[in-house]
Amino acid sequence: MTVRFKGADLRPVLTEALANQCRVILVKDQGVYFMAERGERRPDGRRKTIAYAVDCDPDADPFDNWWELARAEFGGDDFGEFFDLQEPVFARIQHSEDDLEVSATRRTCRCSPCSRHSPATDPPASQPPAWGFLFFQDDQRQDSIFSIPGPLRYLNRRRGIHHR
């Protein structure tokens, strides 16, 4: 299962992060959303520029729907995961009409662009994405070798970015 972020919603967040020279954060609490690490706030203190995942916006989607989708994909705990804006996947989202898909397991979080075109023009599902990256960490916070097809970037939280 994955969640999708519309590129049109995500691009303002990426632009704000670029302007403030900061990272972007994937947050799961009241919904699932990306926001810039530093950014403008609304009068109520909430962040002004937020990109919610499709069907995970508590202001637009029924509680049971967004809560179950967020729990199914990311588990029951709230979190914030920081991403470097310089990752190629974010440059592609910023300079294309693509959306972003995020999928997670207990140990990994994968972000990859996806076409907004109709299924008839999309590449077959068996074709690996051209861009993407994967975060991983085992239960003891040790280095792990995790192999999946396609040209992806890996990040070990303790050691920095590694290419495979």
C-alpha positions as CSV (number, residue, x, y, z in Angstrom):
1,M,0.0,0.0,0.0
2,T,1.2,3.5,-0.7
3,V,0.0,7.1,-0.1
4,R,0.2,9.6,-2.9
5,F,1.0,13.3,-2.7
6,K,-0.2,15.4,-5.5
7,G,2.7,17.3,-7.1
8,A,0.6,20.4,-7.3
9,D,0.2,20.3,-3.5
10,L,3.8,19.3,-2.8
11,R,5.6,21.9,-5.0
12,P,4.7,24.9,-2.7
13,V,6.2,23.0,0.3
14,L,9.4,22.2,-1.7
15,T,9.6,25.9,-2.8
16,E,9.2,27.0,0.8
17,A,11.9,24.6,2.0
18,L,14.2,25.8,-0.8
19,A,13.6,29.5,0.1
20,N,14.3,28.8,3.7
21,Q,17.3,26.5,3.0
22,C,15.9,23.7,5.1
23,R,14.7,20.1,4.9
24,V,11.2,18.8,4.4
25,I,9.5,16.7,7.0
26,L,7.1,13.8,6.4
27,V,4.7,13.9,9.3
28,K,2.1,11.4,10.6
29,D,-0.1,12.8,13.3
30,Q,-3.4,14.5,12.4
31,G,-3.2,13.2,8.9
32,V,-0.1,12.5,6.8
33,Y,1.6,15.4,5.2
34,F,4.9,17.1,4.1
35,M,6.0,20.5,5.4
36,A,9.1,22.6,5.3
37,E,11.3,22.4,8.4
38,R,11.0,26.2,8.7
39,G,8.1,28.1,7.3
40,E,5.3,30.6,7.6
41,R,2.7,30.0,10.3
42,R,-1.0,30.8,10.4
43,P,-2.5,32.9,13.2
44,D,-3.5,29.7,15.0
45,G,0.1,28.6,15.1
46,R,-0.2,25.8,12.5
47,R,2.1,25.7,9.5
48,K,0.6,27.6,6.5
49,T,2.1,25.5,3.7
50,I,1.3,21.8,4.1
51,A,0.9,19.1,1.5
52,Y,-1.5,16.3,2.7
53,A,-1.4,12.9,1.2
54,V,-4.5,12.0,-0.9
55,D,-7.2,10.8,1.4
56,C,-5.2,11.7,4.6
57,D,-6.3,15.3,5.2
58,P,-8.3,15.6,8.4
59,D,-9.9,18.9,7.2
60,A,-11.2,17.3,4.0
61,D,-11.6,13.5,4.6
62,P,-13.7,11.6,7.1
63,F,-11.8,10.7,10.3
64,D,-12.2,6.9,10.0
65,N,-10.9,7.0,6.3
66,W,-7.7,9.1,6.8
67,W,-6.9,7.5,10.2
68,E,-7.2,4.0,8.9
69,L,-5.2,4.7,5.7
70,A,-2.4,6.4,7.8
71,R,-2.4,3.6,10.3
72,A,-2.3,0.9,7.6
73,E,0.6,2.5,5.8
74,F,2.7,4.0,8.7
75,G,1.5,2.2,11.9
76,G,-0.1,3.7,14.9
77,D,2.7,5.9,16.2
78,D,3.0,9.6,15.3
79,F,6.3,10.6,13.7
80,G,8.3,13.2,11.8
81,E,10.9,12.0,9.3
82,F,13.3,14.6,7.8
83,F,14.3,14.5,4.1
84,D,17.1,16.4,2.4
85,L,15.6,18.6,-0.3
86,Q,18.6,17.9,-2.5
87,E,17.5,14.3,-3.2
88,P,16.8,13.9,-6.9
89,V,13.3,12.7,-6.3
90,F,12.3,16.1,-4.9
91,A,14.0,17.9,-7.8
92,R,12.0,15.8,-10.2
93,I,8.7,16.6,-8.4
94,Q,9.6,20.3,-8.4
95,H,10.3,20.4,-12.1
96,S,7.7,18.0,-13.5
97,E,4.0,17.3,-13.3
98,D,4.7,14.1,-11.4
99,D,3.1,13.1,-8.1
100,L,5.0,11.5,-5.2
101,E,4.2,8.0,-3.8
102,V,5.4,7.1,-0.3
103,S,5.3,3.6,1.0
104,A,6.6,2.2,4.2
105,T,7.3,-1.0,6.1
106,R,8.4,-1.4,9.7
107,R,12.0,-0.6,8.7
108,T,11.8,1.4,5.4
109,C,10.2,4.4,3.9
110,R,10.4,4.7,0.1
111,C,9.6,7.8,-1.9
112,S,9.3,7.7,-5.7
113,P,7.7,9.9,-8.3
114,C,4.7,8.6,-10.2
115,S,3.2,9.8,-13.4
116,R,-0.2,11.6,-13.3
117,H,-1.0,10.1,-16.8
118,S,-3.6,7.5,-17.4
119,P,-2.8,3.9,-16.6
120,A,-2.7,3.2,-20.4
121,T,0.4,5.5,-20.7
122,D,2.1,4.6,-17.4
123,P,5.0,2.2,-17.5
124,P,4.2,-1.4,-16.4
125,A,4.2,-2.0,-12.7
126,S,7.1,-4.4,-13.1
127,Q,9.4,-1.7,-14.4
128,P,11.4,-0.2,-11.6
129,P,11.1,3.6,-11.0
130,A,13.7,5.8,-12.6
131,W,14.1,7.8,-9.4
132,G,13.6,7.1,-5.7
133,F,15.3,6.4,-2.5
134,L,14.9,4.1,0.4
135,F,15.6,4.6,4.1
136,F,16.3,1.6,6.2
137,Q,17.3,0.6,9.7
138,D,17.1,-2.7,11.5
139,D,15.7,-3.3,15.0
140,Q,19.0,-2.8,16.7
141,R,19.7,0.4,14.7
142,Q,22.5,-1.5,12.9
143,D,23.7,-1.3,9.3
144,S,21.6,-3.5,7.0
145,I,21.9,-4.6,3.4
146,F,18.5,-4.3,1.7
147,S,18.3,-5.1,-1.9
148,I,15.5,-4.1,-4.3
149,P,15.5,-3.7,-8.0
150,G,16.0,-0.4,-9.7
151,P,18.3,2.6,-9.3
152,L,17.4,3.8,-5.8
153,R,19.3,5.7,-3.2
154,Y,19.8,4.3,0.2
155,L,20.3,6.2,3.5
156,N,21.5,4.6,6.7
157,R,20.5,7.1,9.4
158,R,23.7,6.5,11.3
159,R,26.2,6.7,8.4
160,G,24.7,9.0,5.7
161,I,23.8,8.4,2.1
162,H,25.1,5.3,0.3
163,H,24.6,4.4,-3.3
164,R,24.0,0.9,-4.6
